[in-house]
Amino acid sequence: MATTLRMLQTAGISAGAMIADGKVRVWLSQPDPDLPPWLYEGTDREYAAHWLAAYVVYFYPKSDLAKVWHLVRHANAALGQAK
């Protein structure tokens, strides 16, 4: 998740994560700055990382993370068709 957060920071997308009392809290700003950030709170750190990546890919499709995700997805699809 640290790498994802650094990518987002570089892209100017506000996001953050913290762990306290065994719970992870992850937030991501919405594209509309007038709306409150999205928030995940739970105990599953792996799910939290997937949640953050999924929200970025869906709501920030022009971000580097989304571009990389789509590139990998299309490459996997092409490999599947090559069989």
PyMOL Python script that loads the backbone (N, CA, C, O; Angstrom):
from pymol import cmd

cmd.read_pdbstr("""\
ATOM      1  N   MET A   1       0.817  -1.179   0.000  1.00  0.00           N
ATOM      2  CA  MET A   1       0.000   0.000   0.000  1.00  0.00           C
ATOM      3  C   MET A   1       0.871   1.256   0.000  1.00  0.00           C
ATOM      4  O   MET A   1       0.452   2.291  -0.519  1.00  0.00           O
ATOM      5  N   ALA A   2       2.056   1.184   0.565  1.00  0.00           N
ATOM      6  CA  ALA A   2       2.930   2.354   0.617  1.00  0.00           C
ATOM      7  C   ALA A   2       3.296   2.840  -0.784  1.00  0.00           C
ATOM      8  O   ALA A   2       3.333   4.045  -1.035  1.00  0.00           O
ATOM      9  N   THR A   3       3.565   1.906  -1.695  1.00  0.00           N
ATOM     10  CA  THR A   3       3.892   2.285  -3.071  1.00  0.00           C
ATOM     11  C   THR A   3       2.700   2.942  -3.745  1.00  0.00           C
ATOM     12  O   THR A   3       2.854   3.939  -4.450  1.00  0.00           O
ATOM     13  N   THR A   4       1.523   2.395  -3.534  1.00  0.00           N
ATOM     14  CA  THR A   4       0.304   2.982  -4.103  1.00  0.00           C
ATOM     15  C   THR A   4       0.105   4.391  -3.576  1.00  0.00           C
ATOM     16  O   THR A   4      -0.209   5.298  -4.347  1.00  0.00           O
ATOM     17  N   LEU A   5       0.279   4.588  -2.291  1.00  0.00           N
ATOM     18  CA  LEU A   5       0.109   5.921  -1.709  1.00  0.00           C
ATOM     19  C   LEU A   5       1.129   6.906  -2.271  1.00  0.00           C
ATOM     20  O   LEU A   5       0.796   8.069  -2.501  1.00  0.00           O
ATOM     21  N   ARG A   6       2.367   6.461  -2.495  1.00  0.00           N
ATOM     22  CA  ARG A   6       3.376   7.345  -3.092  1.00  0.00           C
ATOM     23  C   ARG A   6       2.991   7.714  -4.523  1.00  0.00           C
ATOM     24  O   ARG A   6       3.146   8.866  -4.930  1.00  0.00           O
ATOM     25  N   MET A   7       2.489   6.738  -5.291  1.00  0.00           N
ATOM     26  CA  MET A   7       2.045   7.022  -6.663  1.00  0.00           C
ATOM     27  C   MET A   7       0.933   8.059  -6.661  1.00  0.00           C
ATOM     28  O   MET A   7       0.928   8.980  -7.478  1.00  0.00           O
ATOM     29  N   LEU A   8      -0.002   7.903  -5.744  1.00  0.00           N
ATOM     30  CA  LEU A   8      -1.123   8.834  -5.678  1.00  0.00           C
ATOM     31  C   LEU A   8      -0.652  10.225  -5.279  1.00  0.00           C
ATOM     32  O   LEU A   8      -1.108  11.220  -5.842  1.00  0.00           O
ATOM     33  N   GLN A   9       0.248  10.301  -4.324  1.00  0.00           N
ATOM     34  CA  GLN A   9       0.775  11.589  -3.884  1.00  0.00           C
ATOM     35  C   GLN A   9       1.462  12.293  -5.049  1.00  0.00           C
ATOM     36  O   GLN A   9       1.272  13.493  -5.251  1.00  0.00           O
ATOM     37  N   THR A  10       2.260  11.550  -5.814  1.00  0.00           N
ATOM     38  CA  THR A  10       2.945  12.114  -6.973  1.00  0.00           C
ATOM     39  C   THR A  10       1.950  12.639  -8.000  1.00  0.00           C
ATOM     40  O   THR A  10       2.204  13.647  -8.660  1.00  0.00           O
ATOM     41  N   ALA A  11       0.819  11.957  -8.135  1.00  0.00           N
ATOM     42  CA  ALA A  11      -0.215  12.352  -9.099  1.00  0.00           C
ATOM     43  C   ALA A  11      -1.113  13.466  -8.571  1.00  0.00           C
ATOM     44  O   ALA A  11      -1.978  13.960  -9.293  1.00  0.00           O
ATOM     45  N   GLY A  12      -0.913  13.863  -7.320  1.00  0.00           N
ATOM     46  CA  GLY A  12      -1.748  14.913  -6.749  1.00  0.00           C
ATOM     47  C   GLY A  12      -3.088  14.422  -6.246  1.00  0.00           C
ATOM     48  O   GLY A  12      -4.010  15.215  -6.053  1.00  0.00           O
ATOM     49  N   ILE A  13      -3.206  13.117  -6.031  1.00  0.00           N
ATOM     50  CA  ILE A  13      -4.442  12.530  -5.507  1.00  0.00           C
ATOM     51  C   ILE A  13      -4.256  12.321  -4.010  1.00  0.00           C
ATOM     52  O   ILE A  13      -3.333  11.627  -3.585  1.00  0.00           O
ATOM     53  N   SER A  14      -5.127  12.919  -3.219  1.00  0.00           N
ATOM     54  CA  SER A  14      -5.010  12.822  -1.765  1.00  0.00           C
ATOM     55  C   SER A  14      -5.528  11.483  -1.266  1.00  0.00           C
ATOM     56  O   SER A  14      -6.658  11.089  -1.557  1.00  0.00           O
ATOM     57  N   ALA A  15      -4.692  10.796  -0.517  1.00  0.00           N
ATOM     58  CA  ALA A  15      -5.054   9.507   0.077  1.00  0.00           C
ATOM     59  C   ALA A  15      -4.150   9.279   1.272  1.00  0.00           C
ATOM     60  O   ALA A  15      -3.092   9.896   1.395  1.00  0.00           O
ATOM     61  N   GLY A  16      -4.574   8.396   2.140  1.00  0.00           N
ATOM     62  CA  GLY A  16      -3.751   8.093   3.299  1.00  0.00           C
ATOM     63  C   GLY A  16      -4.198   6.812   3.960  1.00  0.00           C
ATOM     64  O   GLY A  16      -5.262   6.273   3.658  1.00  0.00           O
ATOM     65  N   ALA A  17      -3.364   6.333   4.870  1.00  0.00           N
ATOM     66  CA  ALA A  17      -3.682   5.113   5.610  1.00  0.00           C
ATOM     67  C   ALA A  17      -3.031   5.192   6.976  1.00  0.00           C
ATOM     68  O   ALA A  17      -1.970   5.791   7.148  1.00  0.00           O
ATOM     69  N   MET A  18      -3.688   4.574   7.939  1.00  0.00           N
ATOM     70  CA  MET A  18      -3.110   4.468   9.274  1.00  0.00           C
ATOM     71  C   MET A  18      -3.615   3.203   9.938  1.00  0.00           C
ATOM     72  O   MET A  18      -4.700   2.707   9.636  1.00  0.00           O
ATOM     73  N   ILE A  19      -2.807   2.698  10.843  1.00  0.00           N
ATOM     74  CA  ILE A  19      -3.180   1.499  11.590  1.00  0.00           C
ATOM     75  C   ILE A  19      -3.146   1.857  13.068  1.00  0.00           C
ATOM     76  O   ILE A  19      -2.161   2.401  13.568  1.00  0.00           O
ATOM     77  N   ALA A  20      -4.227   1.546  13.750  1.00  0.00           N
ATOM     78  CA  ALA A  20      -4.308   1.804  15.192  1.00  0.00           C
ATOM     79  C   ALA A  20      -5.231   0.780  15.824  1.00  0.00           C
ATOM     80  O   ALA A  20      -6.293   0.470  15.285  1.00  0.00           O
ATOM     81  N   ASP A  21      -4.826   0.263  16.957  1.00  0.00           N
ATOM     82  CA  ASP A  21      -5.643  -0.695  17.708  1.00  0.00           C
ATOM     83  C   ASP A  21      -6.071  -1.890  16.861  1.00  0.00           C
ATOM     84  O   ASP A  21      -7.183  -2.397  17.007  1.00  0.00           O
ATOM     85  N   GLY A  22      -5.176  -2.337  15.972  1.00  0.00           N
ATOM     86  CA  GLY A  22      -5.473  -3.501  15.148  1.00  0.00           C
ATOM     87  C   GLY A  22      -6.388  -3.235  13.969  1.00  0.00           C
ATOM     88  O   GLY A  22      -6.760  -4.165  13.253  1.00  0.00           O
ATOM     89  N   LYS A  23      -6.755  -1.989  13.757  1.00  0.00           N
ATOM     90  CA  LYS A  23      -7.631  -1.641  12.631  1.00  0.00           C
ATOM     91  C   LYS A  23      -6.878  -0.767  11.641  1.00  0.00           C
ATOM     92  O   LYS A  23      -6.019   0.033  12.009  1.00  0.00           O
ATOM     93  N   VAL A  24      -7.223  -0.944  10.397  1.00  0.00           N
ATOM     94  CA  VAL A  24      -6.637  -0.124   9.345  1.00  0.00           C
ATOM     95  C   VAL A  24      -7.710   0.841   8.846  1.00  0.00           C
ATOM     96  O   VAL A  24      -8.875   0.480   8.682  1.00  0.00           O
ATOM     97  N   ARG A  25      -7.282   2.057   8.613  1.00  0.00           N
ATOM     98  CA  ARG A  25      -8.188   3.090   8.102  1.00  0.00           C
ATOM     99  C   ARG A  25      -7.524   3.683   6.866  1.00  0.00           C
ATOM    100  O   ARG A  25      -6.404   4.190   6.931  1.00  0.00           O
ATOM    101  N   VAL A  26      -8.220   3.614   5.749  1.00  0.00           N
ATOM    102  CA  VAL A  26      -7.708   4.122   4.480  1.00  0.00           C
ATOM    103  C   VAL A  26      -8.719   5.113   3.935  1.00  0.00           C
ATOM    104  O   VAL A  26      -9.925   4.868   3.964  1.00  0.00           O
ATOM    105  N   TRP A  27      -8.219   6.226   3.440  1.00  0.00           N
ATOM    106  CA  TRP A  27      -9.123   7.204   2.843  1.00  0.00           C
ATOM    107  C   TRP A  27      -8.578   7.651   1.494  1.00  0.00           C
ATOM    108  O   TRP A  27      -7.373   7.627   1.243  1.00  0.00           O
ATOM    109  N   LEU A  28      -9.507   8.058   0.636  1.00  0.00           N
ATOM    110  CA  LEU A  28      -9.180   8.518  -0.709  1.00  0.00           C
ATOM    111  C   LEU A  28     -10.082   9.689  -1.047  1.00  0.00           C
ATOM    112  O   LEU A  28     -11.302   9.606  -0.906  1.00  0.00           O
ATOM    113  N   SER A  29      -9.475  10.783  -1.495  1.00  0.00           N
ATOM    114  CA  SER A  29     -10.276  11.948  -1.863  1.00  0.00           C
ATOM    115  C   SER A  29     -11.103  11.640  -3.104  1.00  0.00           C
ATOM    116  O   SER A  29     -10.703  10.856  -3.963  1.00  0.00           O
ATOM    117  N   GLN A  30     -12.251  12.271  -3.173  1.00  0.00           N
ATOM    118  CA  GLN A  30     -13.094  12.127  -4.353  1.00  0.00           C
ATOM    119  C   GLN A  30     -12.639  13.130  -5.408  1.00  0.00           C
ATOM    120  O   GLN A  30     -12.048  14.155  -5.066  1.00  0.00           O
ATOM    121  N   PRO A  31     -12.904  12.852  -6.692  1.00  0.00           N
ATOM    122  CA  PRO A  31     -12.542  13.816  -7.731  1.00  0.00           C
ATOM    123  C   PRO A  31     -13.205  15.179  -7.514  1.00  0.00           C
ATOM    124  O   PRO A  31     -12.634  16.208  -7.876  1.00  0.00           O
ATOM    125  N   ASP A  32     -14.388  15.194  -6.933  1.00  0.00           N
ATOM    126  CA  ASP A  32     -15.073  16.447  -6.607  1.00  0.00           C
ATOM    127  C   ASP A  32     -14.620  16.873  -5.210  1.00  0.00           C
ATOM    128  O   ASP A  32     -14.988  16.234  -4.225  1.00  0.00           O
ATOM    129  N   PRO A  33     -13.827  17.941  -5.109  1.00  0.00           N
ATOM    130  CA  PRO A  33     -13.288  18.332  -3.806  1.00  0.00           C
ATOM    131  C   PRO A  33     -14.341  18.788  -2.798  1.00  0.00           C
ATOM    132  O   PRO A  33     -14.044  18.914  -1.610  1.00  0.00           O
ATOM    133  N   ASP A  34     -15.557  19.034  -3.255  1.00  0.00           N
ATOM    134  CA  ASP A  34     -16.628  19.435  -2.337  1.00  0.00           C
ATOM    135  C   ASP A  34     -17.232  18.247  -1.596  1.00  0.00           C
ATOM    136  O   ASP A  34     -17.994  18.435  -0.647  1.00  0.00           O
ATOM    137  N   LEU A  35     -16.903  17.033  -2.016  1.00  0.00           N
ATOM    138  CA  LEU A  35     -17.442  15.832  -1.377  1.00  0.00           C
ATOM    139  C   LEU A  35     -16.432  15.262  -0.386  1.00  0.00           C
ATOM    140  O   LEU A  35     -15.224  15.412  -0.571  1.00  0.00           O
ATOM    141  N   PRO A  36     -16.924  14.613   0.659  1.00  0.00           N
ATOM    142  CA  PRO A  36     -15.995  14.027   1.638  1.00  0.00           C
ATOM    143  C   PRO A  36     -15.248  12.839   1.028  1.00  0.00           C
ATOM    144  O   PRO A  36     -15.725  12.237   0.066  1.00  0.00           O
ATOM    145  N   PRO A  37     -14.092  12.503   1.578  1.00  0.00           N
ATOM    146  CA  PRO A  37     -13.333  11.375   1.031  1.00  0.00           C
ATOM    147  C   PRO A  37     -14.033  10.045   1.284  1.00  0.00           C
ATOM    148  O   PRO A  37     -14.826   9.903   2.215  1.00  0.00           O
ATOM    149  N   TRP A  38     -13.716   9.072   0.423  1.00  0.00           N
ATOM    150  CA  TRP A  38     -14.175   7.708   0.663  1.00  0.00           C
ATOM    151  C   TRP A  38     -13.333   7.144   1.793  1.00  0.00           C
ATOM    152  O   TRP A  38     -12.188   7.553   1.985  1.00  0.00           O
ATOM    153  N   LEU A  39     -13.893   6.212   2.535  1.00  0.00           N
ATOM    154  CA  LEU A  39     -13.196   5.691   3.700  1.00  0.00           C
ATOM    155  C   LEU A  39     -13.415   4.192   3.830  1.00  0.00           C
ATOM    156  O   LEU A  39     -14.535   3.698   3.700  1.00  0.00           O
ATOM    157  N   TYR A  40     -12.329   3.481   4.089  1.00  0.00           N
ATOM    158  CA  TYR A  40     -12.412   2.064   4.444  1.00  0.00           C
ATOM    159  C   TYR A  40     -11.872   1.929   5.858  1.00  0.00           C
ATOM    160  O   TYR A  40     -10.792   2.432   6.169  1.00  0.00           O
ATOM    161  N   GLU A  41     -12.622   1.253   6.707  1.00  0.00           N
ATOM    162  CA  GLU A  41     -12.159   0.936   8.052  1.00  0.00           C
ATOM    163  C   GLU A  41     -12.407  -0.545   8.300  1.00  0.00           C
ATOM    164  O   GLU A  41     -13.523  -1.029   8.115  1.00  0.00           O
ATOM    165  N   GLY A  42     -11.391  -1.252   8.709  1.00  0.00           N
ATOM    166  CA  GLY A  42     -11.539  -2.674   8.986  1.00  0.00           C
ATOM    167  C   GLY A  42     -10.255  -3.250   9.544  1.00  0.00           C
ATOM    168  O   GLY A  42      -9.333  -2.518   9.905  1.00  0.00           O
ATOM    169  N   THR A  43     -10.205  -4.564   9.613  1.00  0.00           N
ATOM    170  CA  THR A  43      -9.030  -5.225  10.177  1.00  0.00           C
ATOM    171  C   THR A  43      -8.181  -5.927   9.122  1.00  0.00           C
ATOM    172  O   THR A  43      -7.070  -6.364   9.421  1.00  0.00           O
ATOM    173  N   ASP A  44      -8.678  -6.041   7.910  1.00  0.00           N
ATOM    174  CA  ASP A  44      -7.983  -6.780   6.852  1.00  0.00           C
ATOM    175  C   ASP A  44      -7.102  -5.830   6.032  1.00  0.00           C
ATOM    176  O   ASP A  44      -7.603  -5.068   5.206  1.00  0.00           O
ATOM    177  N   ARG A  45      -5.813  -5.881   6.264  1.00  0.00           N
ATOM    178  CA  ARG A  45      -4.887  -4.970   5.578  1.00  0.00           C
ATOM    179  C   ARG A  45      -4.805  -5.250   4.084  1.00  0.00           C
ATOM    180  O   ARG A  45      -4.713  -4.326   3.276  1.00  0.00           O
ATOM    181  N   GLU A  46      -4.837  -6.526   3.722  1.00  0.00           N
ATOM    182  CA  GLU A  46      -4.782  -6.869   2.300  1.00  0.00           C
ATOM    183  C   GLU A  46      -6.021  -6.343   1.577  1.00  0.00           C
ATOM    184  O   GLU A  46      -5.918  -5.785   0.485  1.00  0.00           O
ATOM    185  N   TYR A  47      -7.184  -6.522   2.187  1.00  0.00           N
ATOM    186  CA  TYR A  47      -8.411  -6.003   1.588  1.00  0.00           C
ATOM    187  C   TYR A  47      -8.337  -4.483   1.465  1.00  0.00           C
ATOM    188  O   TYR A  47      -8.769  -3.922   0.458  1.00  0.00           O
ATOM    189  N   ALA A  48      -7.797  -3.819   2.474  1.00  0.00           N
ATOM    190  CA  ALA A  48      -7.684  -2.361   2.439  1.00  0.00           C
ATOM    191  C   ALA A  48      -6.842  -1.910   1.246  1.00  0.00           C
ATOM    192  O   ALA A  48      -7.185  -0.937   0.575  1.00  0.00           O
ATOM    193  N   ALA A  49      -5.746  -2.614   0.982  1.00  0.00           N
ATOM    194  CA  ALA A  49      -4.896  -2.275  -0.156  1.00  0.00           C
ATOM    195  C   ALA A  49      -5.635  -2.489  -1.474  1.00  0.00           C
ATOM    196  O   ALA A  49      -5.532  -1.669  -2.387  1.00  0.00           O
ATOM    197  N   HIS A  50      -6.375  -3.582  -1.575  1.00  0.00           N
ATOM    198  CA  HIS A  50      -7.165  -3.845  -2.787  1.00  0.00           C
ATOM    199  C   HIS A  50      -8.283  -2.815  -2.939  1.00  0.00           C
ATOM    200  O   HIS A  50      -8.570  -2.364  -4.048  1.00  0.00           O
ATOM    201  N   TRP A  51      -8.902  -2.452  -1.840  1.00  0.00           N
ATOM    202  CA  TRP A  51      -9.970  -1.440  -1.858  1.00  0.00           C
ATOM    203  C   TRP A  51      -9.435  -0.137  -2.429  1.00  0.00           C
ATOM    204  O   TRP A  51     -10.054   0.462  -3.309  1.00  0.00           O
ATOM    205  N   LEU A  52      -8.286   0.300  -1.929  1.00  0.00           N
ATOM    206  CA  LEU A  52      -7.700   1.555  -2.394  1.00  0.00           C
ATOM    207  C   LEU A  52      -7.388   1.488  -3.886  1.00  0.00           C
ATOM    208  O   LEU A  52      -7.740   2.400  -4.635  1.00  0.00           O
ATOM    209  N   ALA A  53      -6.738   0.425  -4.316  1.00  0.00           N
ATOM    210  CA  ALA A  53      -6.393   0.291  -5.734  1.00  0.00           C
ATOM    211  C   ALA A  53      -7.641   0.270  -6.613  1.00  0.00           C
ATOM    212  O   ALA A  53      -7.673   0.918  -7.658  1.00  0.00           O
ATOM    213  N   ALA A  54      -8.654  -0.461  -6.201  1.00  0.00           N
ATOM    214  CA  ALA A  54      -9.885  -0.550  -6.994  1.00  0.00           C
ATOM    215  C   ALA A  54     -10.567   0.806  -7.116  1.00  0.00           C
ATOM    216  O   ALA A  54     -11.030   1.171  -8.197  1.00  0.00           O
ATOM    217  N   TYR A  55     -10.634   1.545  -6.032  1.00  0.00           N
ATOM    218  CA  TYR A  55     -11.266   2.866  -6.081  1.00  0.00           C
ATOM    219  C   TYR A  55     -10.478   3.817  -6.979  1.00  0.00           C
ATOM    220  O   TYR A  55     -11.071   4.591  -7.730  1.00  0.00           O
ATOM    221  N   VAL A  56      -9.164   3.766  -6.909  1.00  0.00           N
ATOM    222  CA  VAL A  56      -8.352   4.633  -7.759  1.00  0.00           C
ATOM    223  C   VAL A  56      -8.556   4.276  -9.226  1.00  0.00           C
ATOM    224  O   VAL A  56      -8.759   5.163 -10.055  1.00  0.00           O
ATOM    225  N   VAL A  57      -8.505   2.995  -9.554  1.00  0.00           N
ATOM    226  CA  VAL A  57      -8.672   2.564 -10.946  1.00  0.00           C
ATOM    227  C   VAL A  57     -10.031   3.001 -11.482  1.00  0.00           C
ATOM    228  O   VAL A  57     -10.129   3.456 -12.621  1.00  0.00           O
ATOM    229  N   TYR A  58     -11.070   2.869 -10.681  1.00  0.00           N
ATOM    230  CA  TYR A  58     -12.420   3.193 -11.140  1.00  0.00           C
ATOM    231  C   TYR A  58     -12.673   4.703 -11.193  1.00  0.00           C
ATOM    232  O   TYR A  58     -13.207   5.208 -12.180  1.00  0.00           O
ATOM    233  N   PHE A  59     -12.296   5.410 -10.150  1.00  0.00           N
ATOM    234  CA  PHE A  59     -12.660   6.820 -10.054  1.00  0.00           C
ATOM    235  C   PHE A  59     -11.600   7.779 -10.590  1.00  0.00           C
ATOM    236  O   PHE A  59     -11.886   8.956 -10.807  1.00  0.00           O
ATOM    237  N   TYR A  60     -10.394   7.295 -10.802  1.00  0.00           N
ATOM    238  CA  TYR A  60      -9.317   8.106 -11.380  1.00  0.00           C
ATOM    239  C   TYR A  60      -8.720   7.361 -12.572  1.00  0.00           C
ATOM    240  O   TYR A  60      -7.555   6.964 -12.524  1.00  0.00           O
ATOM    241  N   PRO A  61      -9.496   7.164 -13.643  1.00  0.00           N
ATOM    242  CA  PRO A  61      -9.043   6.339 -14.769  1.00  0.00           C
ATOM    243  C   PRO A  61      -7.831   6.897 -15.519  1.00  0.00           C
ATOM    244  O   PRO A  61      -7.180   6.159 -16.258  1.00  0.00           O
ATOM    245  N   LYS A  62      -7.519   8.171 -15.347  1.00  0.00           N
ATOM    246  CA  LYS A  62      -6.355   8.755 -16.018  1.00  0.00           C
ATOM    247  C   LYS A  62      -5.100   8.703 -15.155  1.00  0.00           C
ATOM    248  O   LYS A  62      -4.037   9.155 -15.580  1.00  0.00           O
ATOM    249  N   SER A  63      -5.214   8.157 -13.952  1.00  0.00           N
ATOM    250  CA  SER A  63      -4.050   8.065 -13.063  1.00  0.00           C
ATOM    251  C   SER A  63      -3.074   7.011 -13.577  1.00  0.00           C
ATOM    252  O   SER A  63      -3.454   6.107 -14.322  1.00  0.00           O
ATOM    253  N   ASP A  64      -1.816   7.139 -13.173  1.00  0.00           N
ATOM    254  CA  ASP A  64      -0.807   6.151 -13.572  1.00  0.00           C
ATOM    255  C   ASP A  64      -1.173   4.755 -13.087  1.00  0.00           C
ATOM    256  O   ASP A  64      -0.970   3.774 -13.802  1.00  0.00           O
ATOM    257  N   LEU A  65      -1.708   4.665 -11.883  1.00  0.00           N
ATOM    258  CA  LEU A  65      -2.102   3.358 -11.351  1.00  0.00           C
ATOM    259  C   LEU A  65      -3.164   2.711 -12.235  1.00  0.00           C
ATOM    260  O   LEU A  65      -3.082   1.519 -12.534  1.00  0.00           O
ATOM    261  N   ALA A  66      -4.150   3.484 -12.650  1.00  0.00           N
ATOM    262  CA  ALA A  66      -5.203   2.946 -13.518  1.00  0.00           C
ATOM    263  C   ALA A  66      -4.633   2.530 -14.875  1.00  0.00           C
ATOM    264  O   ALA A  66      -5.020   1.500 -15.427  1.00  0.00           O
ATOM    265  N   LYS A  67      -3.723   3.328 -15.402  1.00  0.00           N
ATOM    266  CA  LYS A  67      -3.123   2.997 -16.698  1.00  0.00           C
ATOM    267  C   LYS A  67      -2.331   1.692 -16.625  1.00  0.00           C
ATOM    268  O   LYS A  67      -2.424   0.853 -17.521  1.00  0.00           O
ATOM    269  N   VAL A  68      -1.558   1.526 -15.562  1.00  0.00           N
ATOM    270  CA  VAL A  68      -0.791   0.290 -15.388  1.00  0.00           C
ATOM    271  C   VAL A  68      -1.735  -0.893 -15.225  1.00  0.00           C
ATOM    272  O   VAL A  68      -1.521  -1.944 -15.829  1.00  0.00           O
ATOM    273  N   TRP A  69      -2.769  -0.734 -14.421  1.00  0.00           N
ATOM    274  CA  TRP A  69      -3.729  -1.813 -14.188  1.00  0.00           C
ATOM    275  C   TRP A  69      -4.381  -2.239 -15.500  1.00  0.00           C
ATOM    276  O   TRP A  69      -4.521  -3.433 -15.763  1.00  0.00           O
ATOM    277  N   HIS A  70      -4.783  -1.268 -16.327  1.00  0.00           N
ATOM    278  CA  HIS A  70      -5.422  -1.601 -17.607  1.00  0.00           C
ATOM    279  C   HIS A  70      -4.431  -2.274 -18.558  1.00  0.00           C
ATOM    280  O   HIS A  70      -4.804  -3.186 -19.296  1.00  0.00           O
ATOM    281  N   LEU A  71      -3.183  -1.835 -18.545  1.00  0.00           N
ATOM    282  CA  LEU A  71      -2.164  -2.454 -19.382  1.00  0.00           C
ATOM    283  C   LEU A  71      -1.970  -3.921 -19.001  1.00  0.00           C
ATOM    284  O   LEU A  71      -1.918  -4.790 -19.872  1.00  0.00           O
ATOM    285  N   VAL A  72      -1.865  -4.192 -17.716  1.00  0.00           N
ATOM    286  CA  VAL A  72      -1.705  -5.574 -17.242  1.00  0.00           C
ATOM    287  C   VAL A  72      -2.935  -6.399 -17.594  1.00  0.00           C
ATOM    288  O   VAL A  72      -2.816  -7.545 -18.028  1.00  0.00           O
ATOM    289  N   ARG A  73      -4.102  -5.823 -17.409  1.00  0.00           N
ATOM    290  CA  ARG A  73      -5.348  -6.536 -17.721  1.00  0.00           C
ATOM    291  C   ARG A  73      -5.413  -6.921 -19.200  1.00  0.00           C
ATOM    292  O   ARG A  73      -5.771  -8.049 -19.540  1.00  0.00           O
ATOM    293  N   HIS A  74      -5.064  -5.974 -20.075  1.00  0.00           N
ATOM    294  CA  HIS A  74      -5.106  -6.263 -21.512  1.00  0.00           C
ATOM    295  C   HIS A  74      -4.025  -7.271 -21.907  1.00  0.00           C
ATOM    296  O   HIS A  74      -4.249  -8.112 -22.778  1.00  0.00           O
ATOM    297  N   ALA A  75      -2.870  -7.191 -21.278  1.00  0.00           N
ATOM    298  CA  ALA A  75      -1.811  -8.167 -21.564  1.00  0.00           C
ATOM    299  C   ALA A  75      -2.246  -9.566 -21.142  1.00  0.00           C
ATOM    300  O   ALA A  75      -2.016 -10.535 -21.865  1.00  0.00           O
ATOM    301  N   ASN A  76      -2.868  -9.672 -19.987  1.00  0.00           N
ATOM    302  CA  ASN A  76      -3.367 -10.978 -19.533  1.00  0.00           C
ATOM    303  C   ASN A  76      -4.440 -11.511 -20.470  1.00  0.00           C
ATOM    304  O   ASN A  76      -4.483 -12.709 -20.750  1.00  0.00           O
ATOM    305  N   ALA A  77      -5.304 -10.629 -20.955  1.00  0.00           N
ATOM    306  CA  ALA A  77      -6.349 -11.057 -21.885  1.00  0.00           C
ATOM    307  C   ALA A  77      -5.724 -11.548 -23.190  1.00  0.00           C
ATOM    308  O   ALA A  77      -6.161 -12.553 -23.750  1.00  0.00           O
ATOM    309  N   ALA A  78      -4.704 -10.843 -23.671  1.00  0.00           N
ATOM    310  CA  ALA A  78      -4.038 -11.250 -24.911  1.00  0.00           C
ATOM    311  C   ALA A  78      -3.345 -12.598 -24.736  1.00  0.00           C
ATOM    312  O   ALA A  78      -3.372 -13.432 -25.641  1.00  0.00           O
ATOM    313  N   LEU A  79      -2.732 -12.812 -23.589  1.00  0.00           N
ATOM    314  CA  LEU A  79      -2.090 -14.101 -23.328  1.00  0.00           C
ATOM    315  C   LEU A  79      -3.120 -15.221 -23.296  1.00  0.00           C
ATOM    316  O   LEU A  79      -2.857 -16.325 -23.773  1.00  0.00           O
ATOM    317  N   GLY A  80      -4.265 -14.944 -22.749  1.00  0.00           N
ATOM    318  CA  GLY A  80      -5.328 -15.941 -22.686  1.00  0.00           C
ATOM    319  C   GLY A  80      -5.855 -16.296 -24.064  1.00  0.00           C
ATOM    320  O   GLY A  80      -6.225 -17.444 -24.311  1.00  0.00           O
ATOM    321  N   GLN A  81      -5.893 -15.321 -24.965  1.00  0.00           N
ATOM    322  CA  GLN A  81      -6.379 -15.565 -26.319  1.00  0.00           C
ATOM    323  C   GLN A  81      -5.334 -16.268 -27.171  1.00  0.00           C
ATOM    324  O   GLN A  81      -5.671 -16.908 -28.168  1.00  0.00           O
ATOM    325  N   ALA A  82      -4.062 -16.153 -26.784  1.00  0.00           N
ATOM    326  CA  ALA A  82      -2.987 -16.757 -27.578  1.00  0.00           C
ATOM    327  C   ALA A  82      -2.907 -18.266 -27.396  1.00  0.00           C
ATOM    328  O   ALA A  82      -2.220 -18.941 -28.164  1.00  0.00           O
ATOM    329  N   LYS A  83      -3.582 -18.796 -26.415  1.00  0.00           N
ATOM    330  CA  LYS A  83      -3.508 -20.244 -26.156  1.00  0.00           C
ATOM    331  C   LYS A  83      -4.185 -21.049 -27.220  1.00  0.00           C
ATOM    332  O   LYS A  83      -4.207 -22.277 -27.144  1.00  0.00           O
TER     333      LYS A  83
END
""", "prot")
cmd.dss("prot")
cmd.show_as("cartoon", "prot")
cmd.util.cbc("prot")
cmd.orient("prot")
